[in-house]
Amino acid sequence: MLNIAFFGPPGSGKGTQSKLLLEKYELEYISTGEILRDEISRQTSLGITAKALIEKGQLVPDELVVQLLEDKLTVNSDANGFLFDGFPRTLVQAYILEGLLLKLNASLSCMISLDVHQDELIRRLLERAFIQNRSDDVEHIILERFKEYETKTLAVVEFYKSRGMYVSVHGTGTAKEVFERVENVIDSVVKVSSQNVVLIGRPGSGKGTQGEIFAQKHNFHYISTGELLLNEIAKGTDTGKDVKRLYENGISVEDETIIKMVEMEMSQAHGNRGFIFKGFPRTLIQTYILEGMLRRMNTSISLVVYLDVPMLECFKRLSRRSQTHDARPYDKTTDLIIGRMEEFETKINAVVKYFKKQNKLVRVNGIGTTDEVAARLDEILVRSLKKTRRRD
């Protein structure tokens, strides 16, 4: 989902550029002023309340604005994205917008501000006043409007600058020239936004093998909590010794240990399209944790793939592996294998339900040769990720 906060002082050409943006990217236009006027004209309860406040010369409170915005966003939740015109205007509203988009499992892509020299802005507005015979657009009033704009938007600009989301675009030139600059900004934002895939499936379903194949082919950074933990065991670290003891007794490793390893691995990834997570998250709690990690990186989970292999087949695969040099500490006995299966079935349902509700879950048949499953997974993943790219 492409979400843009579009800013610009009076006379910057924001109206013209907004129309071009809406048409090209098929965005839903969000203007608090227009929403208020619509509510008032339709004489809704919120409109009546807003009108009464405006007639008294009072500002419409954020609580009311939030209700109006939330209704607008919810009704259009399947849109390609939103173009926010003149919102947020304050630091409080910037935080409000984060919360509203979070409900849609989305975030603001960037804040674009049209930069035009003040002399040029004055020239444009005076010219418009002459053409449209507007007596209110005189120079001293225009300067006051500029001052008000800068005062109100400064905190918001700094808010998005600190998050690396603020982009200033040179707004002088023809409408086409300016729009090309705006397009370049948006295209670069879309290009760098990462996609992240979670692979889930029963122990022995082959998700590790398939995850590595897909990650290598499509330049994703592959993260397997199982491999991270096995590396600690192989290195003989204190953590590895604790993990080995837990595995041998059929006990799950604590979330805190896994989180630290995943965070460390994520911090070392550079230049990839995103992450492929295998074995994490296993529980609903871990799901919330991973979403929090990714949100701090201004990204999110794009797709969850359930590699579907019947339990009996998975059991046979793990039993065969337990007799080889590739045996894991957690599948050396029948009891350990059964315990892992039971734990998976108990905990994964909540995770599946969570992502299914978000329309992020796809099931892939995991039966067949490695190449057959890889081809099947590749086809479905590439197609599904294209869809999420358009949404994001």
Residue pairs with C-beta under 8 A, 6 or more apart in sequence:
1 79
1 80
1 81
1 82
1 104
1 106
1 391
1 392
2 25
2 27
2 80
2 81
2 109
2 186
2 189
2 190
2 392
3 81
3 82
3 84
3 101
3 106
3 107
3 108
3 109
4 21
4 27
4 81
4 82
4 83
4 84
4 108
4 109
4 110
4 111
4 112
4 186
5 84
5 87
5 88
5 97
5 108
5 110
5 111
5 112
5 160
6 14
6 17
6 18
6 21
6 83
6 84
6 85
6 111
6 112
7 14
7 86
7 111
7 112
7 113
7 114
7 153
7 156
7 157
8 14
8 17
8 113
8 114
8 116
8 171
9 114
9 116
9 121
9 145
9 146
9 149
9 150
10 121
10 125
10 142
10 145
10 146
10 149
11 116
11 120
11 121
11 122
11 124
11 125
11 128
11 142
12 114
12 115
12 116
12 121
12 171
13 114
13 116
13 124
13 171
13 175
13 178
14 85
14 114
16 175
17 114
17 175
17 178
17 179
17 182
18 29
18 83
18 85
20 175
20 179
20 182
21 27
21 83
21 179
21 182
21 186
22 29
22 83
24 183
25 80
25 81
25 83
25 186
26 79
26 80
27 79
27 80
27 81
27 82
27 83
28 72
28 76
28 79
28 80
28 81
28 82
28 83
29 82
29 83
29 85
30 69
30 72
30 73
30 82
30 83
30 84
30 85
30 87
31 84
31 85
31 86
31 87
32 65
32 68
32 69
32 86
32 87
33 86
35 68
35 69
35 72
36 47
36 50
36 60
36 68
38 47
39 46
39 47
39 50
39 68
40 47
40 48
40 50
40 51
41 47
46 64
46 67
46 68
49 64
50 60
50 64
53 59
53 60
53 61
53 64
54 60
62 92
62 93
62 96
65 87
65 93
65 96
66 96
66 100
69 87
69 96
69 97
69 100
70 100
70 103
73 82
73 100
73 101
73 103
73 104
76 82
77 104
80 390
80 391
81 109
84 97
84 108
87 93
87 97
88 94
88 96
88 97
88 156
89 152
89 153
89 156
90 152
90 155
90 156
91 155
91 156
91 159
93 156
94 156
94 159
94 160
97 108
98 107
98 108
101 107
101 108
105 300
105 358
106 300
106 392
107 295
107 298
107 300
108 160
108 165
109 165
109 186
109 189
109 190
109 193
110 160
110 165
110 166
110 167
110 185
110 186
110 189
111 156
111 157
111 160
111 165
111 166
111 167
112 167
112 169
112 182
112 185
112 186
113 157
113 166
113 167
113 168
113 169
114 169
114 171
114 178
115 168
115 169
115 170
115 171
116 124
116 171
116 172
117 172
118 146
120 172
121 142
121 146
122 139
122 142
122 143
125 137
125 142
126 137
126 139
126 142
128 134
128 137
129 135
129 136
129 137
129 138
157 166
160 166
163 298
164 298
165 298
167 185
169 178
169 181
169 182
169 185
170 178
170 181
171 178
172 178
190 389
190 392
193 298
193 299
193 392
194 272
194 273
194 274
194 275
194 297
194 299
195 273
195 274
195 302
195 303
195 385
195 388
195 389
195 392
196 274
196 275
196 276
196 277
196 294
196 299
196 300
196 301
196 302
196 303
197 214
197 220
197 274
197 275
197 276
197 277
197 301
197 302
197 303
197 304
197 305
197 381
197 385
198 277
198 280
198 281
198 290
198 301
198 303
198 304
198 305
198 355
199 207
199 210
199 211
199 276
199 277
199 278
199 305
199 307
200 207
200 282
200 304
200 305
200 306
200 307
200 348
200 351
200 352
201 207
201 306
201 307
201 308
201 309
201 366
202 309
202 311
202 314
202 341
202 344
202 345
203 314
203 318
203 331
203 337
203 340
203 341
203 344
204 309
204 313
204 314
204 315
204 317
204 318
204 321
204 331
205 307
205 308
205 309
205 314
205 366
206 307
206 309
206 317
206 366
206 370
206 373
207 278
207 279
207 307
207 366
208 224
208 226
208 227
208 278
208 279
209 370
210 307
210 366
210 370
210 373
210 374
210 377
211 222
211 224
211 276
211 278
212 222
213 370
213 374
214 220
214 276
214 374
214 377
214 378
214 381
215 221
215 222
215 276
216 222
217 378
218 273
218 382
219 271
219 272
219 273
220 272
220 273
220 274
220 275
220 276
221 265
221 266
221 269
221 272
221 274
221 275
221 276
222 275
222 276
222 278
223 262
223 265
223 266
223 275
223 276
223 277
223 278
223 280
224 278
224 279
225 258
225 261
225 262
225 278
225 279
225 280
226 278
226 279
226 328
228 258
228 261
228 262
228 265
229 240
229 243
229 253
229 257
229 258
229 261
230 328
230 329
231 240
232 239
232 240
232 243
232 261
233 240
233 241
233 243
233 244
233 329
234 240
239 257
242 257
243 253
243 257
244 329
246 252
246 253
247 328
247 329
247 330
247 336
248 329
250 330
250 335
250 336
250 339
250 340
252 343
255 285
255 286
255 289
258 280
258 286
259 289
259 293
262 277
262 280
262 290
262 293
263 293
266 275
266 293
266 297
269 275
274 299
274 302
277 290
280 286
280 290
281 287
281 289
281 290
281 351
282 344
282 347
282 348
282 351
283 347
283 350
283 351
284 347
284 350
284 351
284 354
287 351
287 354
287 355
290 301
291 300
291 301
294 300
294 301
301 355
301 360
302 360
302 385
302 388
302 392
303 360
303 362
303 381
303 384
303 385
303 388
304 351
304 355
304 360
304 361
304 362
305 361
305 362
305 363
305 364
305 377
305 380
305 381
306 352
306 361
306 362
306 363
306 364
307 364
307 366
307 373
307 377
308 363
308 364
308 365
308 366
309 366
309 367
310 367
311 341
311 345
313 367
314 341
315 337
315 338
315 341
318 331
318 337
319 334
319 337
321 327
321 328
321 331
322 331
322 332
322 333
322 337
330 336
330 340
331 337
331 340
352 361
355 361
360 388
362 380
362 384
364 373
364 376
364 377
364 380
365 373
365 376
366 373
367 373
368 376
